Amino acid sequence: MLIQTDDLQAHDLGFCTITLLSEHLAEVIVNAGVHMTLDMVEHYHTFLLTHLRAPICLLINKVHPYSYNFEAQRTLATIPEIQAMAVVSYSRLTDVATQALVELPREVQWNLKTFSDRDAALAWLSSLQASELRQIR
């Protein structure tokens, strides 16, 4: 479902909302209490590849608590089009959970940084994108 707010497009995937901030950047907010499965991760990846252009940067706004099953943990954000992820964390517990997820062995290592401020996270992603896009052109 598409939710239009001003110039931004927010898409409800049922388990999360993805707001397209630019053609290369999206903000992801997973719904409260969701237990992410492999099917959800695959749906998420398909959405990203359909609606964004590489290199993709993601702002993961951890407003709500949620969890993942093991398969989802291992496959989450493993598509090569994802350049970087900025996680906005609002608690020490979220920081610890995010770090454990980062350290999980997977085929694709993440370029991820954690922030306590959404604007700082966006600034970091924007600087990475600007640098990457200059190299492409």
Backbone as CSV, one residue per row, in Angstrom:
resi,resn,N_x,N_y,N_z,CA_x,CA_y,CA_z,C_x,C_y,C_z
1,MET,0.845,-1.183,0.000,0.000,0.000,0.000,0.885,1.239,0.000
2,LEU,0.595,2.191,-0.863,1.338,3.433,-0.964,0.668,4.489,-0.099
3,ILE,1.474,5.173,0.708,0.993,6.271,1.540,1.747,7.518,1.093
4,GLN,1.064,8.493,0.515,1.716,9.705,0.027,1.700,10.761,1.122
5,THR,2.894,11.263,1.499,3.001,12.335,2.483,3.926,13.391,1.913
6,ASP,3.387,14.578,1.633,4.146,15.654,1.000,4.823,15.115,-0.257
7,ASP,6.162,15.198,-0.331,6.882,14.723,-1.507,7.422,13.301,-1.318
8,LEU,7.177,12.706,-0.151,7.720,11.388,0.141,6.677,10.308,-0.091
9,GLN,7.143,9.136,-0.474,6.267,7.991,-0.658,6.581,6.960,0.412
10,ALA,5.592,6.653,1.248,5.747,5.626,2.275,4.959,4.402,1.830
11,HIS,5.617,3.254,1.862,5.005,1.997,1.436,4.867,1.074,2.631
12,ASP,3.657,0.594,2.861,3.386,-0.340,3.950,3.508,-1.759,3.411
13,LEU,4.508,-2.504,3.897,4.711,-3.880,3.453,4.008,-4.874,4.375
14,GLY,3.262,-4.388,5.350,2.556,-5.262,6.278,3.341,-5.479,7.564
15,PHE,4.643,-5.639,7.448,5.498,-5.844,8.621,6.430,-4.657,8.861
16,CYS,6.503,-3.754,7.873,7.323,-2.549,8.006,6.807,-1.483,7.052
17,THR,7.268,-0.260,7.284,6.987,0.846,6.387,8.311,1.324,5.816
18,ILE,8.363,1.477,4.505,9.560,1.971,3.838,9.207,3.287,3.171
19,THR,9.911,4.337,3.567,9.704,5.657,2.991,10.851,5.957,2.044
20,LEU,10.509,6.224,0.804,11.514,6.549,-0.204,11.919,8.009,-0.038
21,LEU,13.174,8.234,0.332,13.680,9.587,0.565,14.347,10.154,-0.684
22,SER,14.858,9.277,-1.529,15.413,9.654,-2.832,15.462,8.385,-3.669
23,GLU,15.998,8.467,-4.879,16.050,7.277,-5.723,17.054,6.245,-5.223
24,HIS,17.921,6.642,-4.289,18.944,5.750,-3.745,18.816,5.538,-2.233
25,LEU,17.869,6.190,-1.600,17.812,6.214,-0.134,16.396,5.963,0.378
26,ALA,16.296,5.072,1.379,14.995,4.787,1.987,15.137,4.678,3.493
27,GLU,14.070,5.042,4.184,13.985,4.867,5.633,13.076,3.679,5.902
28,VAL,13.532,2.783,6.775,12.794,1.569,7.102,12.416,1.608,8.577
29,ILE,11.123,1.403,8.851,10.641,1.276,10.223,9.853,-0.026,10.304
30,VAL,10.410,-0.985,11.056,9.739,-2.269,11.242,8.664,-2.082,12.310
31,ASN,7.513,-2.686,12.089,6.395,-2.568,13.024,6.715,-3.212,14.368
32,ALA,6.082,-2.729,15.411,6.293,-3.242,16.766,5.906,-4.705,16.867
33,GLY,6.770,-5.482,17.509,6.466,-6.877,17.796,6.617,-7.845,16.649
34,VAL,7.074,-7.374,15.494,7.246,-8.249,14.334,8.361,-9.253,14.613
35,HIS,8.162,-10.483,14.164,9.219,-11.502,14.165,9.550,-11.766,12.706
36,MET,10.649,-11.157,12.237,11.026,-11.227,10.821,11.381,-12.657,10.424
37,THR,10.845,-13.069,9.267,11.113,-14.393,8.716,11.854,-14.243,7.384
38,LEU,12.327,-15.356,6.854,13.000,-15.349,5.564,12.081,-14.805,4.469
39,ASP,10.809,-15.179,4.475,9.859,-14.667,3.479,9.751,-13.144,3.546
40,MET,9.728,-12.602,4.755,9.647,-11.147,4.917,10.909,-10.477,4.370
41,VAL,12.060,-11.056,4.660,13.323,-10.502,4.167,13.348,-10.531,2.645
42,GLU,12.902,-11.610,2.051,12.866,-11.696,0.587,11.913,-10.660,-0.008
43,HIS,10.777,-10.458,0.631,9.817,-9.434,0.183,10.452,-8.042,0.300
44,TYR,11.142,-7.796,1.383,11.854,-6.542,1.637,12.910,-6.303,0.555
45,HIS,13.728,-7.299,0.268,14.755,-7.165,-0.767,14.137,-6.887,-2.133
46,THR,13.075,-7.597,-2.470,12.394,-7.380,-3.744,11.881,-5.949,-3.839
47,PHE,11.303,-5.454,-2.755,10.816,-4.080,-2.738,11.966,-3.108,-3.003
48,LEU,13.079,-3.282,-2.293,14.221,-2.377,-2.461,14.711,-2.372,-3.903
49,LEU,14.850,-3.550,-4.480,15.356,-3.654,-5.851,14.374,-3.096,-6.883
50,THR,13.097,-3.119,-6.563,12.066,-2.627,-7.474,11.911,-1.112,-7.397
51,HIS,12.117,-0.535,-6.210,11.803,0.876,-6.002,13.012,1.803,-5.867
52,LEU,14.209,1.246,-5.729,15.403,2.070,-5.555,16.446,1.707,-6.603
53,ARG,17.380,2.628,-6.809,18.497,2.393,-7.722,19.776,2.247,-6.918
54,ALA,20.643,1.348,-7.353,21.942,1.166,-6.710,22.832,2.368,-7.007
55,PRO,23.682,2.725,-6.076,23.893,2.136,-4.763,22.792,2.546,-3.782
56,ILE,22.289,1.582,-3.043,21.190,1.806,-2.108,21.746,2.070,-0.710
57,CYS,21.223,3.102,-0.079,21.531,3.394,1.322,20.220,3.319,2.106
58,LEU,20.318,2.740,3.303,19.130,2.540,4.126,19.294,3.191,5.491
59,LEU,18.264,3.895,5.902,18.169,4.432,7.251,17.215,3.505,8.008
60,ILE,17.755,2.716,8.908,16.943,1.780,9.687,16.601,2.477,11.000
61,ASN,15.362,2.912,11.120,14.919,3.669,12.288,14.256,2.699,13.266
62,LYS,14.991,2.333,14.313,14.522,1.313,15.260,13.624,1.936,16.330
63,VAL,12.486,2.418,15.877,11.489,3.034,16.753,10.814,1.978,17.627
64,HIS,10.611,0.774,17.070,9.873,-0.298,17.751,10.773,-1.508,17.995
65,PRO,10.435,-2.275,19.039,11.157,-3.546,19.232,10.616,-4.615,18.280
66,TYR,11.534,-5.430,17.739,11.169,-6.537,16.863,12.305,-7.546,16.884
67,SER,12.073,-8.702,16.275,13.086,-9.755,16.301,13.158,-10.445,14.941
68,TYR,14.108,-11.372,14.800,14.332,-12.091,13.549,14.497,-13.571,13.851
69,ASN,14.056,-14.444,12.930,14.453,-15.840,13.065,15.849,-15.972,12.456
70,PHE,16.474,-17.128,12.634,17.866,-17.293,12.230,18.070,-17.100,10.728
71,GLU,17.182,-17.656,9.911,17.315,-17.511,8.463,17.215,-16.039,8.050
72,ALA,16.325,-15.315,8.677,16.185,-13.896,8.369,17.449,-13.135,8.762
73,GLN,18.022,-13.465,9.909,19.251,-12.804,10.347,20.381,-13.002,9.342
74,ARG,20.504,-14.206,8.831,21.615,-14.532,7.921,21.446,-13.945,6.524
75,THR,20.215,-13.684,6.090,19.995,-13.191,4.726,19.656,-11.701,4.664
76,LEU,19.354,-11.105,5.785,18.975,-9.693,5.825,20.079,-8.815,5.226
77,ALA,19.696,-7.965,4.301,20.587,-6.962,3.700,21.819,-7.575,3.049
78,THR,21.646,-8.709,2.383,22.773,-9.352,1.701,22.754,-9.126,0.189
79,ILE,21.834,-8.310,-0.292,21.844,-8.010,-1.723,22.985,-7.015,-1.994
80,PRO,23.755,-7.232,-3.044,24.943,-6.404,-3.286,24.638,-4.942,-3.596
81,GLU,23.406,-4.632,-3.937,23.047,-3.245,-4.262,23.050,-2.339,-3.028
82,ILE,23.010,-2.914,-1.837,23.013,-2.108,-0.609,24.442,-1.660,-0.316
83,GLN,24.643,-0.356,-0.349,25.959,0.224,-0.099,26.206,0.398,1.396
84,ALA,25.191,0.891,2.118,25.392,1.201,3.530,24.055,1.280,4.252
85,MET,24.139,1.081,5.570,22.962,1.204,6.431,23.345,2.020,7.658
86,ALA,22.494,2.968,7.982,22.627,3.734,9.216,21.468,3.318,10.106
87,VAL,21.791,2.855,11.305,20.769,2.419,12.250,20.603,3.504,13.313
88,VAL,19.373,3.965,13.476,19.078,4.926,14.529,18.546,4.128,15.709
89,SER,19.302,4.178,16.801,18.998,3.400,17.991,18.618,4.337,19.137
90,TYR,17.617,3.930,19.882,17.127,4.774,20.972,17.398,4.187,22.353
91,SER,18.136,3.062,22.403,18.441,2.455,23.705,19.721,1.638,23.617
92,ARG,20.321,1.409,24.745,21.533,0.580,24.823,21.218,-0.856,24.393
93,LEU,20.048,-1.349,24.766,19.648,-2.706,24.382,19.591,-2.850,22.857
94,THR,19.071,-1.851,22.181,19.025,-1.873,20.718,20.429,-1.841,20.136
95,ASP,21.320,-1.067,20.746,22.719,-1.034,20.294,23.351,-2.420,20.368
96,VAL,23.137,-3.102,21.484,23.714,-4.434,21.692,23.129,-5.436,20.688
97,ALA,21.815,-5.386,20.497,21.160,-6.300,19.554,21.645,-6.049,18.131
98,THR,21.823,-4.796,17.771,22.310,-4.451,16.435,23.732,-4.949,16.244
99,GLN,24.580,-4.775,17.248,25.965,-5.232,17.141,26.032,-6.753,16.991
100,ALA,25.175,-7.475,17.719,25.138,-8.939,17.595,24.724,-9.340,16.180
101,LEU,23.794,-8.614,15.607,23.343,-8.892,14.242,24.461,-8.609,13.229
102,VAL,25.214,-7.541,13.446,26.325,-7.187,12.564,27.390,-8.281,12.570
103,GLU,27.656,-8.847,13.725,28.734,-9.821,13.869,28.366,-11.229,13.397
104,LEU,27.119,-11.449,13.072,26.692,-12.753,12.583,27.350,-13.043,11.236
105,PRO,27.964,-14.219,11.076,28.588,-14.544,9.782,27.541,-14.601,8.658
106,ARG,27.853,-13.948,7.558,26.990,-13.977,6.372,27.859,-13.762,5.149
107,GLU,27.321,-14.047,3.998,28.081,-13.945,2.748,28.497,-12.518,2.428
108,VAL,27.673,-11.549,2.774,27.954,-10.145,2.493,28.119,-9.407,3.816
109,GLN,29.278,-8.789,4.011,29.494,-8.004,5.224,28.855,-6.624,5.056
110,TRP,28.333,-6.118,6.140,27.609,-4.854,6.106,28.525,-3.660,6.307
111,ASN,28.184,-2.578,5.653,28.741,-1.266,5.940,27.663,-0.569,6.766
112,LEU,27.788,-0.656,8.084,26.731,-0.202,8.984,27.324,0.651,10.089
113,LYS,26.617,1.703,10.411,27.014,2.573,11.517,25.764,2.868,12.332
114,THR,25.923,2.915,13.646,24.794,3.172,14.547,24.841,4.623,15.033
115,PHE,23.662,5.224,15.115,23.526,6.615,15.539,22.418,6.725,16.579
116,SER,22.488,7.755,17.404,21.391,8.035,18.331,20.526,9.186,17.809
117,ASP,20.937,9.771,16.685,20.252,10.924,16.115,19.956,10.668,14.634
118,ARG,18.704,10.799,14.245,18.287,10.533,12.868,18.978,11.460,11.874
119,ASP,19.103,12.745,12.201,19.728,13.698,11.287,21.196,13.359,11.033
120,ALA,21.903,12.926,12.077,23.305,12.527,11.914,23.407,11.286,11.021
121,ALA,22.486,10.356,11.186,22.466,9.152,10.347,22.226,9.521,8.889
122,LEU,21.286,10.402,8.638,21.008,10.842,7.264,22.200,11.575,6.658
123,ALA,22.865,12.383,7.465,24.034,13.114,6.974,25.136,12.144,6.559
124,TRP,25.374,11.096,7.353,26.389,10.098,7.018,26.040,9.391,5.715
125,LEU,24.783,8.946,5.592,24.359,8.263,4.367,24.462,9.183,3.157
126,SER,24.066,10.424,3.323,24.129,11.388,2.215,25.565,11.612,1.763
127,SER,26.493,11.673,2.709,27.899,11.876,2.333,28.433,10.650,1.593
128,LEU,28.059,9.450,2.014,28.477,8.237,1.307,27.913,8.215,-0.106
129,GLN,26.641,8.550,-0.216,25.999,8.548,-1.532,26.649,9.546,-2.460
130,ALA,26.908,10.739,-1.970,27.515,11.773,-2.805,28.876,11.302,-3.305
131,SER,29.649,10.705,-2.441,30.959,10.186,-2.809,30.847,9.071,-3.837
132,GLU,29.959,8.131,-3.611,29.766,6.996,-4.517,29.271,7.458,-5.888
133,LEU,28.314,8.359,-5.889,27.746,8.828,-7.154,28.762,9.633,-7.965
134,ARG,29.660,10.354,-7.280,30.729,11.074,-7.992,31.645,10.077,-8.692
135,GLN,31.921,8.949,-8.052,32.808,7.942,-8.639,32.157,7.267,-9.849
136,ILE,30.832,7.089,-9.800,30.116,6.447,-10.911,30.128,7.350,-12.140
137,ARG,29.975,8.631,-11.931,29.899,9.584,-13.052,31.280,9.868,-13.499
